Amino acid sequence: MALSRKKATTQLTGRIVFPGNPSYNAARMEYNRRFSKFPRVIVFCRRTQDVINAIKWARERGIPLRARSGRHSYEAFSAINGGIIIDASEMNKVTVDRKKMVAHIQTGNPLERVYRKLWNKRVALPAGTAPDVGVAGLTLGGGIGLLSRKYGLTCDNLEQVEMVVASGRCGAKAIIANKNQHSDLLWASRGGGGGNFGIATSYKFRVQPISTVSIYSITWKWSDLDKVFPTWQHFAPSVTNRLTSTIEVSSKKVGKIESTGQLLGSAEELRQLIRPLLQVGTPVKVMVRTVSFIEATKFFAASDLNLEPKFKITGAYGYQPLPRDGVRIIRDFLAKAPNQHATVWCQSLGGAGSTVSRIAPTGTAYPHRNAETIYELSARWRNDNEQPRNVQWVKRFRRALRPFVIGDYVNFPDLQIKNWPKAYYGANFARLKQVKRKYDPHNVFHFAQSIPVGNKLKKK
Ligand SMILES: Cc1cc2nc3c(=O)[nH]c(=O)nc-3n(C[C@H](O)[C@H](O)[C@H](O)COP(=O)(O)OP(=O)(O)OC[C@H]3O[C@@H](n4cnc5c(N)ncnc54)[C@H](O)[C@@H]3O)c2cc1C
């Protein structure tokens, strides 16, 4: 629908960075250096009113916009050429009400700061591992991590969101979504994905008491893959929900398999629980210890540092363990990886009383409640000339595994997935479109894989 535009009267507020400003280059870059986009302006908002002004400014001038917080979108959905980036990263207050066991967390916070601020009050929010991932995007897409099986996804603990949505012909307004008002928007904010309905400025989460946890790491040689991977796949969803674990298989060239995990319990109990893993293949290194929860977050964060700067990643869910043919595909692809920085990573999510699977697939917008595990297939590189073969490898790998896995996690977006609405949202897509029509009828918030207002999907 063509809208006649209102006179452009709104001014940008907050910290405004235009091209030519010395900080422009740093301000425009995404975490994934595969992308290099050049926005017309970037606004670092400090108050909700700055977000409202930025959306109005963009709408009055017909300038496309993107919401951005932690910049970790795999496909750079928070960046744009020629448009305005509305960045929440300087809105980073955290307050904890220990009596009510809730935390108010502004959306500009990276996970490391969330964990640290909550730890000061000895509480925790189940969230992801990488320290600089934004709580903003993580929550809106789901939020998986080492407390998932016991306490659910990050979005399962979201009680309220403040969001600036488009209003009227060229306006914007802040609204509160919780179980009593705009409950459909709260439902959509729990797994519907970032950037679709408006710009979230603040979250209210339920939090959990925390003190010490026990963690483990076991490494094996690559040649143990055929024994270790199936054992982990049967073990991880069947063990107590107080233990969430991962397995990562490197390229054959690096030659390593590592499983890690976190138990809400003692090191002794953890040693007992992981016996099936200790007894398979020939572990070359084993670590089991009890640490403070904040130390555990640092342990899991460490593996996400110092990686190659450009990457292509795709995700998928395991609703059941891979058969032998599936494990063979993993072995074959990692044996012929385009470079050594290619991996398959897997985390347990469901099974044995897991809180993730206790919620119905339609209970929140996040649909993959019955998956036992989640996979990430990744290739990383440094130089542009390596890109085509790495991207192709991920594409072929995904295709080869398709008979054995289902869908993808909206927070591991992949532009190569044609039927992404089904992959990310399953049966929830129809309801997400209704919410979209209600809160963003003019499709102000759109990008290559955004939820459409009508039935047509956006062309890439
Ligand atoms: C190294 C690395 C480690 C990761 N580890 C985990 C993990 O352990 N667990 C897990 O679940 N996921 C993980 N992820 C995936 C992560 O959850 C997603 O990349 C997530 O979208 C990042 O959010 P962000 O705010 O950092 O990113 P951004 O790129 O800023 O935003 C991501 C999306 O959300 C939108 N958005 C951003 N801010 C807002 C806002 N305030 N309001 C509305 N929409 C907004 C953007 O427009 C974009 O579409 C990881 C990613 C990386 C790169």
PDBQT file of the ligand as one rigid body, heavy atoms in Angstrom, charges set to zero:
ROOT
HETATM    1  C1  LIG A 501      29.662 -16.737  18.534  1.00  0.00    +0.000 C 
HETATM    2  C2  LIG A 501      28.185 -16.986  18.681  1.00  0.00    +0.000 A 
HETATM    3  C3  LIG A 501      27.743 -17.779  19.740  1.00  0.00    +0.000 A 
HETATM    4  C4  LIG A 501      26.372 -18.024  19.900  1.00  0.00    +0.000 A 
HETATM    5  N1  LIG A 501      25.957 -18.798  20.954  1.00  0.00    +0.000 NA
HETATM    6  C5  LIG A 501      24.633 -19.010  21.143  1.00  0.00    +0.000 A 
HETATM    7  C6  LIG A 501      24.171 -19.783  22.252  1.00  0.00    +0.000 A 
HETATM    8  O1  LIG A 501      24.936 -20.255  23.079  1.00  0.00    +0.000 OA
HETATM    9  N2  LIG A 501      22.826 -19.973  22.373  1.00  0.00    +0.000 N 
HETATM   10  C7  LIG A 501      21.928 -19.454  21.488  1.00  0.00    +0.000 A 
HETATM   11  O2  LIG A 501      20.730 -19.664  21.660  1.00  0.00    +0.000 OA
HETATM   12  N3  LIG A 501      22.339 -18.715  20.427  1.00  0.00    +0.000 NA
HETATM   13  C8  LIG A 501      23.662 -18.488  20.239  1.00  0.00    +0.000 A 
HETATM   14  N4  LIG A 501      24.071 -17.741  19.173  1.00  0.00    +0.000 N 
HETATM   15  C9  LIG A 501      23.081 -17.229  18.228  1.00  0.00    +0.000 C 
HETATM   16  C10 LIG A 501      22.457 -15.955  18.764  1.00  0.00    +0.000 C 
HETATM   17  O3  LIG A 501      21.405 -16.288  19.656  1.00  0.00    +0.000 OA
HETATM   18  C11 LIG A 501      21.874 -15.119  17.616  1.00  0.00    +0.000 C 
HETATM   19  O4  LIG A 501      22.911 -14.762  16.747  1.00  0.00    +0.000 OA
HETATM   20  C12 LIG A 501      21.140 -13.886  18.129  1.00  0.00    +0.000 C 
HETATM   21  O5  LIG A 501      20.233 -13.462  17.169  1.00  0.00    +0.000 OA
HETATM   22  C13 LIG A 501      22.099 -12.773  18.467  1.00  0.00    +0.000 C 
HETATM   23  O6  LIG A 501      21.444 -11.658  18.996  1.00  0.00    +0.000 OA
HETATM   24  P1  LIG A 501      22.234 -10.256  19.009  1.00  0.00    +0.000 P 
HETATM   25  O7  LIG A 501      21.399  -9.282  19.737  1.00  0.00    +0.000 OA
HETATM   26  O8  LIG A 501      23.628 -10.499  19.462  1.00  0.00    +0.000 OA
HETATM   27  O9  LIG A 501      22.371  -9.955  17.461  1.00  0.00    +0.000 OA
HETATM   28  P2  LIG A 501      21.881  -8.836  16.454  1.00  0.00    +0.000 P 
HETATM   29  O10 LIG A 501      22.646  -9.157  15.202  1.00  0.00    +0.000 OA
HETATM   30  O11 LIG A 501      22.024  -7.473  17.004  1.00  0.00    +0.000 OA
HETATM   31  O12 LIG A 501      20.353  -9.169  16.264  1.00  0.00    +0.000 OA
HETATM   32  C14 LIG A 501      19.886 -10.422  15.829  1.00  0.00    +0.000 C 
HETATM   33  C15 LIG A 501      18.465 -10.272  15.271  1.00  0.00    +0.000 C 
HETATM   34  O13 LIG A 501      17.625  -9.683  16.264  1.00  0.00    +0.000 OA
HETATM   35  C16 LIG A 501      17.177  -8.383  15.850  1.00  0.00    +0.000 C 
HETATM   36  N5  LIG A 501      17.302  -7.499  17.000  1.00  0.00    +0.000 N 
HETATM   37  C17 LIG A 501      18.442  -7.070  17.590  1.00  0.00    +0.000 A 
HETATM   38  N6  LIG A 501      18.143  -6.287  18.618  1.00  0.00    +0.000 NA
HETATM   39  C18 LIG A 501      16.807  -6.212  18.697  1.00  0.00    +0.000 A 
HETATM   40  C19 LIG A 501      15.921  -5.542  19.574  1.00  0.00    +0.000 A 
HETATM   41  N7  LIG A 501      16.372  -4.798  20.571  1.00  0.00    +0.000 N 
HETATM   42  N8  LIG A 501      14.589  -5.682  19.361  1.00  0.00    +0.000 NA
HETATM   43  C20 LIG A 501      14.118  -6.433  18.340  1.00  0.00    +0.000 A 
HETATM   44  N9  LIG A 501      14.918  -7.084  17.468  1.00  0.00    +0.000 NA
HETATM   45  C21 LIG A 501      16.254  -6.975  17.665  1.00  0.00    +0.000 A 
HETATM   46  C22 LIG A 501      18.067  -7.984  14.690  1.00  0.00    +0.000 C 
HETATM   47  O14 LIG A 501      17.419  -7.095  13.801  1.00  0.00    +0.000 OA
HETATM   48  C23 LIG A 501      18.392  -9.331  14.069  1.00  0.00    +0.000 C 
HETATM   49  O15 LIG A 501      17.342  -9.760  13.234  1.00  0.00    +0.000 OA
HETATM   50  C24 LIG A 501      25.443 -17.475  18.987  1.00  0.00    +0.000 A 
HETATM   51  C25 LIG A 501      25.895 -16.675  17.941  1.00  0.00    +0.000 A 
HETATM   52  C26 LIG A 501      27.242 -16.436  17.778  1.00  0.00    +0.000 A 
HETATM   53  C27 LIG A 501      27.704 -15.593  16.624  1.00  0.00    +0.000 C 
ENDROOT
TORSDOF 0
